Amino acid sequence: MDHLLEFCLSDQQRKVVDYKMSGLNNQEVADKMGIAVRRVYRMLQAVKSRAAQAGIAPEADLDYRTPVGFNLKGTSTLINKATGETMLQWVKTDVNKEAQEELMREVIESLKSELPKYAPIKFTGKVTANLATVYTLTDSHVGMKAWGQETGADWDLDIAERILTQTFQKMVDASPDAETGVVAQLGDFIHQDSMAPVTPTSGHIVDADGRYSKVVQVGIRILRSVIQMALKKHKKVIVLMAEGNHDMSSSIWLREMFKAAYEKEPRVQVIDTPLPYYVYQHGETMLAWHHGHLRKNDQLPILFATQFSDLWGKTKKRYVHTGHRHHAEEKEHSGMMVIQHSTLAARDAYAARGGWMSERKVNAITYHKEFGEVGRITVVPEMVTGK
């Protein structure tokens, strides 16, 4: 079993394999590590699967190592009938398309178990109980590189962190003292979804600023900052990490990471669903979100009415927030207002060369439990850059 060690992706997996090598059964391993026995089984199966994909599965008489980055697709074996000896073996390989997803799952599990938890912060402010303010950050594209001479404005990691945090602070300062604050990170927060600077679905090359690990560090730092701002302002904070078309995988670990980080903070609620359509009930007001990459704006009211029929029936005012298209648009449909938000990010080279332009701005919208929208704050980048 020692061959499995090199296919472990986390310290937990290595501990499981070490314990199994010492002769412990799954239940004994689980007791030693303080985790569920099913978790032990799943980790072992994941490691064995990776080993088999690399061509190593002694229990199946398979010992052919595939090149790095390739999976074992299939084998054909010529056996001497007289002696039972393997004469020849043909091995078919393919690009490992599942490695990134499996790695992401294990990283998430490690983050959830090892991530330091934020201690509760006592709230001492005065708030209006009937109000909830939604702070929308969409299409932030942290990690994107834009050259101002080509795109009209510069954008990189430093600029993104400065503008996103400072504009968020201005929204918080200008908004009423609502009891509830919603940090609505509406997708495409991270510009690239892997080590390679490409879009996850179409594989288009994107202009990236720095290594992916650095992008992740800056992105996490930005989100921690804005959540802490909201906690100082509001008694209750709802956190949304929506899926976008640029960060389909990243939205998963962002959601799981912040859910684990704030699990000891009763004032924070992370919207926890893999479905890319999100809702929150604020009295008789329905708040909903979707990045905009899977459904057009005019399709969203009927989708939410059908998908969340119970909540639809309990509310009188309904709003769905979306992004994706980088410009503002607002339209009232039967039973629901669809609000498409702009982005704070500068255009990238693709948008600039395509001639797409939009005003860069961000909104904080305050909702009453009974009356729906009752206030709105708009902040533009020039308010913090001075240009």
BAGU-859195 format. One record per residue (C-alpha): residue number from 1; residue in three letters; x, y, z. Coordinates in Angstrom, 2 decimals. Layout:
N
+------+------+---------+---------+---------+
| resi | resn |       x |       y |       z |
+------+------+---------+---------+---------+
|  NUM |  Ala |       X |       Y |       Z |
...
+------+------+---------+---------+---------+
This chain:
387
+------+------+---------+---------+---------+
| resi | resn |       x |       y |       z |
+------+------+---------+---------+---------+
|    1 |  Met |    0.00 |    0.00 |    0.00 |
|    2 |  Asp |    3.00 |    2.31 |    0.31 |
|    3 |  His |    2.69 |    3.08 |   -3.42 |
|    4 |  Leu |   -0.39 |    5.17 |   -2.56 |
|    5 |  Leu |    1.58 |    7.77 |   -0.60 |
|    6 |  Glu |    2.76 |    9.61 |   -3.70 |
|    7 |  Phe |   -0.84 |   10.00 |   -4.87 |
|    8 |  Cys |   -2.05 |   11.69 |   -1.68 |
|    9 |  Leu |   -3.04 |   15.32 |   -2.10 |
|   10 |  Ser |   -3.31 |   16.30 |    1.57 |
|   11 |  Asp |   -1.81 |   15.53 |    4.97 |
|   12 |  Gln |   -5.08 |   13.89 |    5.97 |
|   13 |  Gln |   -4.85 |   11.45 |    3.07 |
|   14 |  Arg |   -1.25 |   10.63 |    3.98 |
|   15 |  Lys |   -2.26 |    9.94 |    7.59 |
|   16 |  Val |   -5.01 |    7.59 |    6.41 |
|   17 |  Val |   -2.61 |    5.64 |    4.20 |
|   18 |  Asp |    0.03 |    5.52 |    6.99 |
|   19 |  Tyr |   -2.51 |    4.16 |    9.46 |
|   20 |  Lys |   -3.73 |    1.57 |    6.94 |
|   21 |  Met |   -0.13 |    0.51 |    6.30 |
|   22 |  Ser |    0.26 |   -0.06 |   10.07 |
|   23 |  Gly |   -2.60 |   -2.57 |    9.97 |
|   24 |  Leu |   -5.55 |   -0.51 |   11.25 |
|   25 |  Asn |   -9.01 |   -1.00 |    9.77 |
|   26 |  Asn |  -11.14 |    1.92 |    8.53 |
|   27 |  Gln |  -13.03 |    2.37 |   11.79 |
|   28 |  Glu |   -9.82 |    2.40 |   13.81 |
|   29 |  Val |   -8.34 |    4.98 |   11.43 |
|   30 |  Ala |  -11.47 |    7.11 |   11.79 |
|   31 |  Asp |  -11.26 |    6.94 |   15.59 |
|   32 |  Lys |   -7.59 |    7.90 |   15.55 |
|   33 |  Met |   -8.21 |   10.91 |   13.31 |
|   34 |  Gly |  -11.52 |   11.99 |   14.80 |
|   35 |  Ile |  -13.40 |   11.84 |   11.49 |
|   36 |  Ala |  -16.28 |    9.79 |   10.09 |
|   37 |  Val |  -15.45 |    6.30 |    8.81 |
|   38 |  Arg |  -17.14 |    7.17 |    5.50 |
|   39 |  Arg |  -14.62 |   10.00 |    5.10 |
|   40 |  Val |  -11.77 |    7.47 |    5.54 |
|   41 |  Tyr |  -13.30 |    5.23 |    2.88 |
|   42 |  Arg |  -13.77 |    8.14 |    0.45 |
|   43 |  Met |  -10.18 |    9.32 |    0.89 |
|   44 |  Leu |   -8.82 |    5.82 |    0.28 |
|   45 |  Gln |  -10.96 |    5.40 |   -2.82 |
|   46 |  Ala |   -9.85 |    8.80 |   -4.15 |
|   47 |  Val |   -6.16 |    7.95 |   -3.67 |
|   48 |  Lys |   -6.55 |    4.48 |   -5.20 |
|   49 |  Ser |   -8.42 |    5.99 |   -8.14 |
|   50 |  Arg |   -5.61 |    8.46 |   -8.80 |
|   51 |  Ala |   -3.06 |    5.67 |   -8.61 |
|   52 |  Ala |   -5.06 |    3.53 |  -11.02 |
|   53 |  Gln |   -5.45 |    6.46 |  -13.42 |
|   54 |  Ala |   -1.67 |    6.73 |  -13.38 |
|   55 |  Gly |   -1.41 |    3.05 |  -14.26 |
|   56 |  Ile |   -0.63 |    1.60 |  -10.81 |
|   57 |  Ala |   -3.08 |   -0.89 |   -9.31 |
|   58 |  Pro |   -1.21 |   -3.95 |   -7.96 |
|   59 |  Glu |   -4.43 |   -5.66 |   -6.89 |
|   60 |  Ala |   -5.40 |   -5.72 |  -10.59 |
|   61 |  Asp |   -1.91 |   -6.75 |  -11.80 |
|   62 |  Leu |   -1.43 |   -3.31 |  -13.31 |
|   63 |  Asp |    1.92 |   -1.59 |  -12.99 |
|   64 |  Tyr |    2.38 |    0.84 |  -15.86 |
|   65 |  Arg |    2.99 |    4.48 |  -14.98 |
|   66 |  Thr |    1.36 |    6.91 |  -17.38 |
|   67 |  Pro |    3.04 |   10.24 |  -18.19 |
|   68 |  Val |    2.31 |   13.15 |  -15.85 |
|   69 |  Gly |   -1.02 |   14.77 |  -16.69 |
|   70 |  Phe |   -2.47 |   11.69 |  -18.37 |
|   71 |  Asn |   -5.02 |    9.09 |  -17.25 |
|   72 |  Leu |   -5.08 |    5.39 |  -17.93 |
|   73 |  Lys |   -7.85 |    5.01 |  -20.49 |
|   74 |  Gly |   -7.69 |    1.25 |  -21.00 |
|   75 |  Thr |   -5.44 |   -1.78 |  -21.39 |
|   76 |  Ser |   -5.19 |   -4.81 |  -23.67 |
|   77 |  Thr |   -3.17 |   -7.78 |  -22.45 |
|   78 |  Leu |   -1.74 |  -10.75 |  -24.37 |
|   79 |  Ile |   -1.45 |  -13.78 |  -22.08 |
|   80 |  Asn |    0.30 |  -17.09 |  -22.76 |
|   81 |  Lys |   -2.50 |  -19.65 |  -22.24 |
|   82 |  Ala |   -0.07 |  -22.40 |  -21.43 |
|   83 |  Thr |    1.82 |  -20.58 |  -18.67 |
|   84 |  Gly |   -0.56 |  -17.76 |  -17.76 |
|   85 |  Glu |    2.32 |  -15.34 |  -18.25 |
|   86 |  Thr |    1.67 |  -11.81 |  -19.55 |
|   87 |  Met |    3.42 |  -11.53 |  -22.89 |
|   88 |  Leu |    2.45 |   -8.00 |  -23.96 |
|   89 |  Gln |    0.29 |   -5.21 |  -22.62 |
|   90 |  Trp |   -1.05 |   -2.23 |  -24.56 |
|   91 |  Val |   -1.90 |    0.82 |  -22.49 |
|   92 |  Lys |   -4.22 |    3.59 |  -23.70 |
|   93 |  Thr |   -3.93 |    7.00 |  -22.05 |
|   94 |  Asp |   -5.89 |   10.23 |  -22.15 |
|   95 |  Val |   -5.56 |   13.73 |  -20.72 |
|   96 |  Asn |   -6.53 |   13.80 |  -17.03 |
|   97 |  Lys |   -9.69 |   15.91 |  -17.08 |
|   98 |  Glu |  -10.75 |   15.07 |  -13.52 |
|   99 |  Ala |   -7.51 |   15.83 |  -11.69 |
|  100 |  Gln |   -8.33 |   19.51 |  -11.11 |
|  101 |  Glu |  -11.82 |   18.72 |   -9.78 |
|  102 |  Glu |  -10.49 |   16.04 |   -7.43 |
|  103 |  Leu |   -7.73 |   18.33 |   -6.23 |
|  104 |  Met |  -10.31 |   21.05 |   -5.60 |
|  105 |  Arg |  -12.43 |   18.70 |   -3.48 |
|  106 |  Glu |   -9.47 |   17.73 |   -1.34 |
|  107 |  Val |   -8.32 |   21.33 |   -0.96 |
|  108 |  Ile |  -11.82 |   22.24 |    0.22 |
|  109 |  Glu |  -11.86 |   19.42 |    2.77 |
|  110 |  Ser |   -8.46 |   20.48 |    4.06 |
|  111 |  Leu |   -9.52 |   24.13 |    4.28 |
|  112 |  Lys |  -12.66 |   23.23 |    6.21 |
|  113 |  Ser |  -10.78 |   21.14 |    8.76 |
|  114 |  Glu |   -7.63 |   23.26 |    9.17 |
|  115 |  Leu |   -8.76 |   26.85 |    8.53 |
|  116 |  Pro |   -8.65 |   29.13 |   11.61 |
|  117 |  Lys |  -12.15 |   30.14 |   12.68 |
|  118 |  Tyr |  -13.04 |   33.79 |   13.27 |
|  119 |  Ala |  -14.11 |   34.53 |   16.82 |
|  120 |  Pro |  -17.52 |   36.18 |   17.26 |
|  121 |  Ile |  -17.55 |   39.98 |   17.27 |
|  122 |  Lys |  -20.03 |   41.57 |   19.67 |
|  123 |  Phe |  -22.32 |   44.06 |   17.94 |
|  124 |  Thr |  -23.03 |   47.25 |   19.89 |
|  125 |  Gly |  -24.53 |   49.52 |   17.23 |
|  126 |  Lys |  -28.12 |   50.65 |   16.70 |
|  127 |  Val |  -30.01 |   49.36 |   13.68 |
|  128 |  Thr |  -33.39 |   49.53 |   11.96 |
|  129 |  Ala |  -34.91 |   46.06 |   12.16 |
|  130 |  Asn |  -37.04 |   46.26 |    9.01 |
|  131 |  Leu |  -34.16 |   47.10 |    6.68 |
|  132 |  Ala |  -31.65 |   45.01 |    4.72 |
|  133 |  Thr |  -28.96 |   46.50 |    2.48 |
|  134 |  Val |  -27.60 |   44.51 |   -0.45 |
|  135 |  Tyr |  -24.02 |   45.37 |   -1.43 |
|  136 |  Thr |  -23.35 |   43.96 |   -4.90 |
|  137 |  Leu |  -19.88 |   43.19 |   -6.24 |
|  138 |  Thr |  -20.09 |   41.52 |   -9.62 |
|  139 |  Asp |  -17.63 |   40.78 |  -12.42 |
|  140 |  Ser |  -14.71 |   42.09 |  -10.35 |
|  141 |  His |  -12.24 |   39.97 |  -12.35 |
|  142 |  Val |   -9.53 |   39.96 |   -9.69 |
|  143 |  Gly |   -6.36 |   38.80 |  -11.43 |
|  144 |  Met |   -7.18 |   40.40 |  -14.78 |
|  145 |  Lys |   -4.55 |   42.62 |  -16.42 |
|  146 |  Ala |   -5.63 |   45.64 |  -18.44 |
|  147 |  Trp |   -3.33 |   48.20 |  -20.04 |
|  148 |  Gly |   -4.91 |   51.64 |  -19.93 |
|  149 |  Gln |   -3.55 |   52.79 |  -23.27 |
|  150 |  Glu |   -5.38 |   49.92 |  -24.91 |
|  151 |  Thr |   -8.48 |   49.54 |  -22.72 |
|  152 |  Gly |   -9.05 |   53.04 |  -21.35 |
|  153 |  Ala |   -8.10 |   52.21 |  -17.75 |
|  154 |  Asp |   -5.51 |   50.08 |  -15.97 |
|  155 |  Trp |   -6.52 |   47.03 |  -13.93 |
|  156 |  Asp |   -4.31 |   44.66 |  -11.97 |
|  157 |  Leu |   -4.22 |   43.01 |   -8.55 |
|  158 |  Asp |   -3.16 |   46.13 |   -6.66 |
|  159 |  Ile |   -5.73 |   48.33 |   -8.37 |
|  160 |  Ala |   -8.49 |   45.76 |   -7.90 |
|  161 |  Glu |   -7.83 |   45.44 |   -4.17 |
|  162 |  Arg |   -7.70 |   49.19 |   -3.64 |
|  163 |  Ile |  -10.83 |   50.04 |   -5.66 |
|  164 |  Leu |  -12.97 |   47.13 |   -4.47 |
|  165 |  Thr |  -12.28 |   47.66 |   -0.76 |
|  166 |  Gln |  -12.47 |   51.45 |   -0.81 |
|  167 |  Thr |  -15.68 |   51.63 |   -2.85 |
|  168 |  Phe |  -17.24 |   49.01 |   -0.58 |
|  169 |  Gln |  -16.33 |   51.12 |    2.45 |
|  170 |  Lys |  -17.97 |   54.15 |    0.84 |
|  171 |  Met |  -21.14 |   52.15 |    0.22 |
|  172 |  Val |  -21.19 |   50.99 |    3.84 |
|  173 |  Asp |  -20.60 |   54.48 |    5.20 |
|  174 |  Ala |  -23.36 |   56.03 |    3.08 |
|  175 |  Ser |  -25.99 |   53.33 |    3.66 |
|  176 |  Pro |  -28.59 |   53.43 |    6.46 |
|  177 |  Asp |  -28.08 |   51.42 |    9.66 |
|  178 |  Ala |  -29.99 |   48.37 |    8.44 |
|  179 |  Glu |  -30.17 |   45.36 |   10.72 |
|  180 |  Thr |  -29.12 |   43.05 |    7.86 |
|  181 |  Gly |  -26.32 |   43.51 |    5.35 |
|  182 |  Val |  -25.90 |   41.24 |    2.32 |
|  183 |  Val |  -22.43 |   40.90 |    0.80 |
|  184 |  Ala |  -23.52 |   39.76 |   -2.66 |
|  185 |  Gln |  -20.43 |   38.64 |   -4.54 |
|  186 |  Leu |  -22.27 |   37.88 |   -7.75 |
|  187 |  Gly |  -19.72 |   35.87 |   -9.72 |
|  188 |  Asp |  -16.68 |   36.30 |  -11.95 |
|  189 |  Phe |  -14.85 |   37.55 |   -8.90 |
|  190 |  Ile |  -11.74 |   35.61 |   -9.95 |
|  191 |  His |  -10.67 |   36.22 |  -13.55 |
|  192 |  Gln |   -9.24 |   32.72 |  -14.15 |
|  193 |  Asp |  -10.36 |   29.42 |  -12.65 |
|  194 |  Ser |   -7.11 |   27.45 |  -12.63 |
|  195 |  Met |   -3.33 |   27.69 |  -12.96 |
|  196 |  Ala |   -3.79 |   28.27 |  -16.69 |
|  197 |  Pro |   -5.02 |   31.76 |  -17.74 |
|  198 |  Val |   -8.02 |   30.47 |  -19.66 |
|  199 |  Thr |  -11.80 |   30.51 |  -19.25 |
|  200 |  Pro |  -13.11 |   27.23 |  -17.77 |
|  201 |  Thr |  -15.72 |   26.43 |  -20.43 |
|  202 |  Ser |  -14.46 |   27.78 |  -23.76 |
|  203 |  Gly |  -10.72 |   27.69 |  -23.02 |
|  204 |  His |  -10.20 |   31.26 |  -24.27 |
|  205 |  Ile |   -6.89 |   32.78 |  -23.19 |
|  206 |  Val |   -7.31 |   35.72 |  -20.78 |
|  207 |  Asp |   -4.95 |   38.53 |  -19.77 |
|  208 |  Ala |   -3.77 |   37.60 |  -16.29 |
|  209 |  Asp |   -1.79 |   39.53 |  -13.68 |
|  210 |  Gly |    0.52 |   37.26 |  -11.70 |
|  211 |  Arg |    0.47 |   33.68 |  -10.55 |
|  212 |  Tyr |   -2.85 |   32.02 |   -9.66 |
|  213 |  Ser |   -1.75 |   31.54 |   -6.05 |
|  214 |  Lys |   -1.22 |   35.30 |   -5.73 |
|  215 |  Val |   -4.62 |   35.97 |   -7.31 |
|  216 |  Val |   -6.21 |   33.68 |   -4.72 |
|  217 |  Gln |   -4.43 |   35.45 |   -1.85 |
|  218 |  Val |   -5.55 |   38.89 |   -2.99 |
|  219 |  Gly |   -9.10 |   37.70 |   -3.66 |
|  220 |  Ile |   -9.45 |   36.19 |   -0.19 |
|  221 |  Arg |   -8.00 |   39.32 |    1.41 |
|  222 |  Ile |  -10.53 |   41.53 |   -0.41 |
|  223 |  Leu |  -13.49 |   39.39 |    0.62 |
|  224 |  Arg |  -12.34 |   39.16 |    4.24 |
|  225 |  Ser |  -12.08 |   42.95 |    4.33 |
|  226 |  Val |  -15.56 |   43.63 |    2.95 |
|  227 |  Ile |  -17.21 |   41.04 |    5.21 |
|  228 |  Gln |  -15.54 |   42.62 |    8.24 |
|  229 |  Met |  -16.80 |   46.05 |    7.11 |
|  230 |  Ala |  -20.32 |   44.65 |    6.91 |
|  231 |  Leu |  -20.03 |   43.06 |   10.38 |
|  232 |  Lys |  -19.15 |   46.41 |   11.92 |
|  233 |  Lys |  -22.15 |   48.05 |   10.24 |
|  234 |  His |  -24.87 |   45.41 |   10.53 |
|  235 |  Lys |  -26.13 |   43.10 |   13.24 |
|  236 |  Lys |  -26.58 |   40.25 |   10.75 |
|  237 |  Val |  -24.53 |   39.63 |    7.60 |
|  238 |  Ile |  -25.55 |   37.37 |    4.72 |
|  239 |  Val |  -22.66 |   36.26 |    2.47 |
|  240 |  Leu |  -23.14 |   35.11 |   -1.12 |
|  241 |  Met |  -20.34 |   33.62 |   -3.24 |
|  242 |  Ala |  -22.13 |   33.13 |   -6.55 |
|  243 |  Glu |  -20.95 |   31.01 |   -9.44 |
|  244 |  Gly |  -19.81 |   32.89 |  -12.54 |
|  245 |  Asn |  -18.66 |   31.66 |  -15.92 |
|  246 |  His |  -15.05 |   32.70 |  -15.14 |
|  247 |  Asp |  -14.90 |   31.14 |  -11.65 |
|  248 |  Met |  -17.09 |   28.06 |  -11.68 |
|  249 |  Ser |  -14.69 |   26.03 |   -9.51 |
|  250 |  Ser |  -13.35 |   28.97 |   -7.50 |
|  251 |  Ser |  -16.86 |   29.86 |   -6.34 |
|  252 |  Ile |  -17.07 |   26.42 |   -4.71 |
|  253 |  Trp |  -13.96 |   26.79 |   -2.57 |
|  254 |  Leu |  -14.78 |   30.42 |   -1.78 |
|  255 |  Arg |  -18.21 |   29.40 |   -0.49 |
|  256 |  Glu |  -16.89 |   26.46 |    1.52 |
|  257 |  Met |  -13.91 |   28.39 |    2.88 |
|  258 |  Phe |  -15.92 |   31.34 |    4.18 |
|  259 |  Lys |  -18.61 |   29.07 |    5.57 |
|  260 |  Ala |  -15.95 |   27.25 |    7.60 |
|  261 |  Ala |  -14.11 |   30.45 |    8.58 |
|  262 |  Tyr |  -17.25 |   32.04 |   10.05 |
|  263 |  Glu |  -18.87 |   28.94 |   11.52 |
|  264 |  Lys |  -18.26 |   30.29 |   15.05 |
|  265 |  Glu |  -19.70 |   33.71 |   14.18 |
|  266 |  Pro |  -23.50 |   33.53 |   14.69 |
|  267 |  Arg |  -23.96 |   36.90 |   12.98 |
|  268 |  Val |  -22.74 |   35.57 |    9.62 |
|  269 |  Gln |  -24.81 |   33.32 |    7.35 |
|  270 |  Val |  -23.23 |   32.01 |    4.16 |
|  271 |  Ile |  -25.75 |   31.06 |    1.47 |
|  272 |  Asp |  -24.85 |   27.42 |    0.96 |
|  273 |  Thr |  -26.15 |   25.86 |   -2.23 |
|  274 |  Pro |  -24.41 |   24.49 |   -5.34 |
|  275 |  Leu |  -27.39 |   25.59 |   -7.44 |
|  276 |  Pro |  -26.43 |   28.87 |   -9.20 |
|  277 |  Tyr |  -29.78 |   30.49 |   -8.31 |
|  278 |  Tyr |  -29.89 |   32.03 |   -4.84 |
|  279 |  Val |  -32.65 |   33.46 |   -2.64 |
|  280 |  Tyr |  -33.15 |   35.16 |    0.72 |
|  281 |  Gln |  -36.44 |   36.10 |    2.36 |
|  282 |  His |  -36.59 |   39.53 |    3.99 |
|  283 |  Gly |  -40.09 |   39.67 |    5.41 |
|  284 |  Glu |  -42.48 |   40.11 |    2.49 |
|  285 |  Thr |  -39.58 |   40.97 |    0.19 |
|  286 |  Met |  -37.88 |   38.28 |   -1.91 |
|  287 |  Leu |  -34.22 |   38.86 |   -2.77 |
|  288 |  Ala |  -32.72 |   36.66 |   -5.48 |
|  289 |  Trp |  -29.46 |   36.39 |   -7.42 |
|  290 |  His |  -28.03 |   34.72 |  -10.51 |
|  291 |  His |  -24.79 |   35.66 |  -12.27 |
|  292 |  Gly |  -26.49 |   35.72 |  -15.66 |
|  293 |  His |  -24.40 |   33.19 |  -17.56 |
|  294 |  Leu |  -27.03 |   30.46 |  -17.72 |
|  295 |  Arg |  -30.30 |   32.34 |  -18.17 |
|  296 |  Lys |  -31.26 |   35.61 |  -19.84 |
|  297 |  Asn |  -32.82 |   38.35 |  -17.74 |
|  298 |  Asp |  -36.35 |   37.91 |  -19.07 |
|  299 |  Gln |  -36.22 |   34.18 |  -18.19 |
|  300 |  Leu |  -35.36 |   34.75 |  -14.54 |
|  301 |  Pro |  -38.80 |   35.70 |  -13.09 |
|  302 |  Ile |  -40.53 |   32.50 |  -14.23 |
|  303 |  Leu |  -37.50 |   30.43 |  -13.22 |
|  304 |  Phe |  -37.51 |   31.80 |   -9.67 |
|  305 |  Ala |  -41.30 |   31.61 |   -9.44 |
|  306 |  Thr |  -41.14 |   27.93 |  -10.35 |
|  307 |  Gln |  -37.95 |   26.93 |   -8.54 |
|  308 |  Phe |  -38.86 |   28.77 |   -5.32 |
|  309 |  Ser |  -42.67 |   28.73 |   -5.46 |
|  310 |  Asp |  -43.11 |   28.66 |   -1.66 |
|  311 |  Leu |  -41.00 |   31.78 |   -1.17 |
|  312 |  Trp |  -42.64 |   33.46 |   -4.16 |
|  313 |  Gly |  -46.06 |   32.88 |   -2.57 |
|  314 |  Lys |  -44.97 |   34.31 |    0.79 |
|  315 |  Thr |  -43.68 |   37.60 |   -0.65 |
|  316 |  Lys |  -45.17 |   40.67 |   -2.33 |
|  317 |  Lys |  -42.02 |   42.49 |   -3.46 |
|  318 |  Arg |  -39.47 |   40.52 |   -5.48 |
|  319 |  Tyr |  -36.07 |   41.47 |   -6.89 |
|  320 |  Val |  -33.46 |   39.43 |   -8.72 |
|  321 |  His |  -29.92 |   40.76 |   -9.11 |
|  322 |  Thr |  -27.69 |   39.70 |  -11.99 |
|  323 |  Gly |  -24.41 |   40.68 |  -13.65 |
|  324 |  His |  -22.34 |   39.02 |  -16.37 |
|  325 |  Arg |  -22.92 |   41.63 |  -19.09 |
|  326 |  His |  -20.89 |   44.38 |  -17.37 |
|  327 |  His |  -23.48 |   47.13 |  -17.85 |
|  328 |  Ala |  -26.54 |   48.34 |  -15.97 |
|  329 |  Glu |  -30.07 |   47.45 |  -17.00 |
|  330 |  Glu |  -33.25 |   47.41 |  -14.97 |
|  331 |  Lys |  -36.66 |   46.18 |  -16.01 |
|  332 |  Glu |  -39.88 |   45.33 |  -14.23 |
|  333 |  His |  -41.42 |   42.02 |  -15.21 |
|  334 |  Ser |  -44.67 |   40.44 |  -14.04 |
|  335 |  Gly |  -44.13 |   39.94 |  -10.32 |
|  336 |  Met |  -40.38 |   40.65 |  -10.21 |
|  337 |  Met |  -37.87 |   43.43 |  -10.85 |
|  338 |  Val |  -34.69 |   42.32 |  -12.67 |
|  339 |  Ile |  -31.65 |   44.46 |  -11.80 |
|  340 |  Gln |  -28.52 |   43.94 |  -13.90 |
|  341 |  His |  -25.45 |   45.45 |  -12.27 |
|  342 |  Ser |  -22.39 |   47.13 |  -13.73 |
|  343 |  Thr |  -18.83 |   46.20 |  -12.87 |
|  344 |  Leu |  -16.08 |   48.20 |  -11.17 |
|  345 |  Ala |  -13.40 |   46.44 |  -13.22 |
|  346 |  Ala |  -11.81 |   48.05 |  -16.24 |
|  347 |  Arg |  -12.34 |   46.53 |  -19.68 |
|  348 |  Asp |   -9.96 |   43.82 |  -20.77 |
|  349 |  Ala |   -8.37 |   43.78 |  -24.22 |
|  350 |  Tyr |  -11.10 |   41.51 |  -25.62 |
|  351 |  Ala |  -13.87 |   43.94 |  -24.61 |
|  352 |  Ala |  -11.91 |   46.96 |  -25.76 |
|  353 |  Arg |  -11.18 |   45.51 |  -29.19 |
|  354 |  Gly |  -14.83 |   44.47 |  -29.49 |
|  355 |  Gly |  -15.95 |   48.02 |  -28.83 |
|  356 |  Trp |  -18.00 |   47.20 |  -25.71 |
|  357 |  Met |  -18.26 |   50.07 |  -23.26 |
|  358 |  Ser |  -20.15 |   50.61 |  -20.01 |
|  359 |  Glu |  -20.10 |   52.92 |  -17.02 |
|  360 |  Arg |  -18.15 |   51.48 |  -14.09 |
|  361 |  Lys |  -20.10 |   51.71 |  -10.85 |
|  362 |  Val |  -21.41 |   49.75 |   -7.88 |
|  363 |  Asn |  -24.70 |   49.91 |   -5.96 |
|  364 |  Ala |  -25.91 |   49.35 |   -2.41 |
|  365 |  Ile |  -29.71 |   48.94 |   -2.39 |
|  366 |  Thr |  -31.72 |   49.00 |    0.84 |
|  367 |  Tyr |  -34.93 |   46.99 |    1.12 |
|  368 |  His |  -37.79 |   47.23 |    3.61 |
|  369 |  Lys |  -39.46 |   44.01 |    4.76 |
|  370 |  Glu |  -42.86 |   45.29 |    3.64 |
|  371 |  Phe |  -42.25 |   48.05 |    1.10 |
|  372 |  Gly |  -39.36 |   46.62 |   -0.96 |
|  373 |  Glu |  -36.67 |   49.00 |   -2.23 |
|  374 |  Val |  -36.49 |   52.20 |   -0.20 |
|  375 |  Gly |  -33.00 |   53.54 |   -0.92 |
|  376 |  Arg |  -29.97 |   53.26 |   -3.17 |
|  377 |  Ile |  -26.34 |   54.35 |   -2.98 |
|  378 |  Thr |  -24.09 |   54.52 |   -6.08 |
|  379 |  Val |  -20.29 |   54.68 |   -5.96 |
|  380 |  Val |  -18.00 |   55.10 |   -8.97 |
|  381 |  Pro |  -14.22 |   54.37 |   -9.10 |
|  382 |  Glu |  -13.36 |   58.06 |   -9.51 |
|  383 |  Met |  -14.63 |   58.63 |   -5.95 |
|  384 |  Val |  -11.62 |   56.70 |   -4.62 |
|  385 |  Thr |   -9.04 |   57.15 |   -7.38 |
|  386 |  Gly |   -9.52 |   60.90 |   -7.74 |
|  387 |  Lys |   -9.36 |   60.65 |  -11.56 |
+------+------+---------+---------+---------+
